[in-house]
């Protein structure tokens, strides 16, 4: 049973998340894993809770 954890900035719509889950599941199905065995956890992280290079991502112009 694969478990895929996706950490990403918050802000995506439910439809976008649905598409992501479908695409990840399809990739596992392609290599022979039954779709019902694939578990995906989406973590929406606010930019002020994510840091890169010593700065919060909320302070960065490129994030």
TAFEN-V956956 format. One record per residue. RES is the residue in one small letter. PSI is psi in whole degrees, -180 to 180 (* if undefined). Layout:
RES;PSI + RES;PSI
//
This chain:
x;102 + x;141 + x;120 + x;126 + x;124 + x;115 + x;126 + x;161 + x;144 + x;162 + x;-6 + x;151 + x;165 + x;-39 + x;-42 + x;-41 + x;-40 + x;-45 + x;-41 + x;-47 + x;-42 + x;-42 + x;-42 + x;-44 + x;-44 + x;-36 + x;-39 + x;-39 + x;-38 + x;-28 + x;14 + x;9 + x;130 + x;138 + x;-39 + x;-10 + x;-10 + x;123 + x;133 + x;130 + x;122 + x;121 + x;113 + x;114 + x;124 + x;145 + x;-27 + x;-5 + x;15 + x;128 + x;145 + x;133 + x;30 + x;9 + x;149 + x;143 + x;-25 + x;-19 + x;-10 + x;141 + x;-14 + x;-6 + x;*
//
